[in-house]
Amino acid sequence: MRNELFRFMCVIVQSALREGINMYLAHLHLIKDRIIKMIKRIFVPILAALFLAGVFGSISGCNTMEGAGKDVEQGGKAIKDEANEHK
C-alpha cells in the first residue's frame, strides 16, 4: 500500500512538472513574440528614417543631374589619376 501511494504521488508530481514546464515554454513563446513585435515597431522606422536621410543627403549634394554627372566624372578622374601614379 505504501509503495503504491509513493508511485501515485510520483506520477502526480511528474505530471505537475510537465504541465509547469509546458506553461513555462508557452510563456517564453509569448515573450519572444512580444520582443519581436517591439523590435519591429522600434527599429523599422529608425532604419527607414536613416535610409531616407542618407538618400536625401546624397541628393542634396548635387543640385541637378548635371551636377551629379560632374561629381561622378571627377571621382572617376581622381581614381584614374591615382592609378596612373602607381604604375
Secondary structure as the mmCIF struct_conf table of DSSP 4:
data_model
#
loop_
_struct_conf.conf_type_id
_struct_conf.id
_struct_conf.beg_label_comp_id
_struct_conf.beg_label_asym_id
_struct_conf.beg_label_seq_id
_struct_conf.end_label_comp_id
_struct_conf.end_label_asym_id
_struct_conf.end_label_seq_id
HELX_RH_AL_P HELX_RH_AL_P1 ARG A 2 SER A 60
TURN_TY1_P TURN_TY1_P1 GLY A 61 GLY A 61
BEND BEND1 ASN A 63 THR A 64
HELX_RH_AL_P HELX_RH_AL_P2 MET A 65 GLU A 85
TURN_TY1_P TURN_TY1_P2 HIS A 86 HIS A 86
#
